[in-house]
Amino acid sequence: MLKGLGSLGDMGKLMRQAQEMQTKMAEVQEQLDTIEVEGEAGAGLVKAVASAKGELRRLSIDPSLFKPEEREVVEDLIVAAVKEATERAQARAQEEFAKVTEGLPLPPGMKLPF
């Protein structure tokens, strides 16, 4: 049917692939909310859990850290744990989107979602 159309047939194929990718991207966006990653600091004394969208879900602090004179240390560990969880969440999101776009002719270094 599209035999004599040359590059238009390729364009149709590319459009179908783009539509499929858009559907898969929406599915991945939904899945990212259910994926959780954990960051930790201070050899596990402070742990932060975030969704793959980067939303902080839980924070766990070992009771041994609750000494008034160590308040600044605890605060620094919390910041480090949240930072690690956020970085892992971003990396995991990129991995999930990479699965969707596998095999598509996208420019190198293109970050998703768009």
Backbone torsions as a table, in degrees:
resi	resn	phi	psi	omega
1	MET	NA	-42.8	179.1
2	LEU	-99.9	12.6	-172.8
3	LYS	-56.4	-45.6	-176.2
4	GLY	-84.7	3.6	-174.9
5	LEU	-92.6	-5.9	176.2
6	GLY	58.3	-118.6	-175.2
7	SER	-68.3	-18.4	176.8
8	LEU	-65.9	-34.8	176.0
9	GLY	-63.7	-40.4	176.7
10	ASP	-64.8	-37.0	179.4
11	MET	-65.7	-40.4	177.9
12	GLY	-61.9	-42.5	178.3
13	LYS	-63.2	-42.9	179.6
14	LEU	-63.8	-39.0	178.4
15	MET	-65.1	-41.0	177.8
16	ARG	-63.3	-42.4	178.2
17	GLN	-62.4	-40.0	179.6
18	ALA	-64.7	-40.4	178.1
19	GLN	-65.6	-42.0	177.4
20	GLU	-62.5	-42.1	179.8
21	MET	-63.8	-40.4	179.9
22	GLN	-62.0	-41.2	177.9
23	THR	-64.2	-45.9	179.7
24	LYS	-64.7	-36.2	178.7
25	MET	-62.9	-41.3	178.2
26	ALA	-63.1	-39.9	178.1
27	GLU	-63.8	-42.3	179.7
28	VAL	-64.5	-41.1	178.3
29	GLN	-56.3	-42.1	178.5
30	GLU	-66.7	-40.9	-178.7
31	GLN	-66.0	-33.1	-177.7
32	LEU	-59.8	-27.6	179.5
33	ASP	-72.8	-21.6	-178.8
34	THR	-96.9	-14.7	179.5
35	ILE	-83.2	131.6	177.7
36	GLU	-119.5	141.2	176.1
37	VAL	-125.3	155.0	-177.0
38	GLU	-122.6	137.5	172.9
39	GLY	-117.8	150.3	179.2
40	GLU	-142.1	159.5	178.2
41	ALA	-145.0	160.4	178.4
42	GLY	62.4	44.3	179.8
43	ALA	55.0	38.6	175.9
44	GLY	89.4	3.6	179.4
45	LEU	-69.6	-29.4	176.1
46	VAL	-126.2	128.3	179.8
47	LYS	-129.3	141.0	177.0
48	ALA	-126.8	136.1	177.6
49	VAL	-116.6	131.1	-179.7
50	ALA	-132.3	157.4	172.7
51	SER	-75.7	165.0	178.1
52	ALA	-68.7	-9.8	173.2
53	LYS	-84.8	-6.8	177.6
54	GLY	95.8	8.7	179.3
55	GLU	-82.8	123.7	178.4
56	LEU	-68.5	124.4	-177.8
57	ARG	-103.1	-45.0	-176.7
58	ARG	-143.8	153.5	176.4
59	LEU	-136.1	130.5	-177.9
60	SER	-126.0	126.5	-179.8
61	ILE	-123.2	126.1	178.2
62	ASP	-62.8	132.2	-178.0
63	PRO	-57.8	-23.9	-179.6
64	SER	-64.5	-15.7	-178.6
65	LEU	-85.4	-6.8	-175.1
66	PHE	-86.3	69.1	174.2
67	LYS	-119.7	130.5	-175.3
68	PRO	-52.4	-38.3	-177.1
69	GLU	-73.7	-8.6	-179.3
70	GLU	-107.9	15.4	-177.0
71	ARG	-55.4	-46.1	-178.3
72	GLU	-64.0	-37.8	178.4
73	VAL	-63.2	-45.2	179.7
74	VAL	-61.9	-43.3	179.2
75	GLU	-61.2	-43.3	178.6
76	ASP	-63.7	-39.8	179.1
77	LEU	-66.0	-37.5	177.6
78	ILE	-62.8	-47.1	178.9
79	VAL	-59.6	-42.7	-179.5
80	ALA	-64.8	-41.7	-179.6
81	ALA	-66.2	-42.9	179.0
82	VAL	-65.0	-40.3	178.4
83	LYS	-61.3	-45.3	180.0
84	GLU	-64.0	-42.5	178.8
85	ALA	-62.4	-41.1	179.7
86	THR	-65.0	-42.9	178.8
87	GLU	-63.6	-42.1	178.5
88	ARG	-66.4	-36.0	178.6
89	ALA	-63.6	-43.7	179.2
90	GLN	-64.5	-41.7	179.3
91	ALA	-63.9	-42.8	-179.5
92	ARG	-65.0	-39.5	178.0
93	ALA	-62.0	-43.3	178.3
94	GLN	-62.4	-38.9	177.8
95	GLU	-61.7	-43.2	-178.3
96	GLU	-65.7	-41.7	178.4
97	PHE	-69.0	-33.2	178.5
98	ALA	-63.2	-34.9	177.9
99	LYS	-62.7	-37.8	-178.1
100	VAL	-69.5	-39.6	-174.0
101	THR	-92.8	3.7	-179.7
102	GLU	-54.6	128.4	176.8
103	GLY	88.3	-7.3	178.0
104	LEU	-87.3	145.2	-178.6
105	PRO	-79.0	71.2	179.1
106	LEU	-95.7	150.0	178.4
107	PRO	-62.2	144.9	178.9
108	PRO	-58.5	139.9	177.2
109	GLY	80.2	3.4	-179.6
110	MET	-68.6	123.4	-178.0
111	LYS	-92.7	141.5	178.4
112	LEU	-121.6	156.3	-1.7
113	PRO	-70.1	161.5	-172.2
114	PHE	-55.6	NA	NA
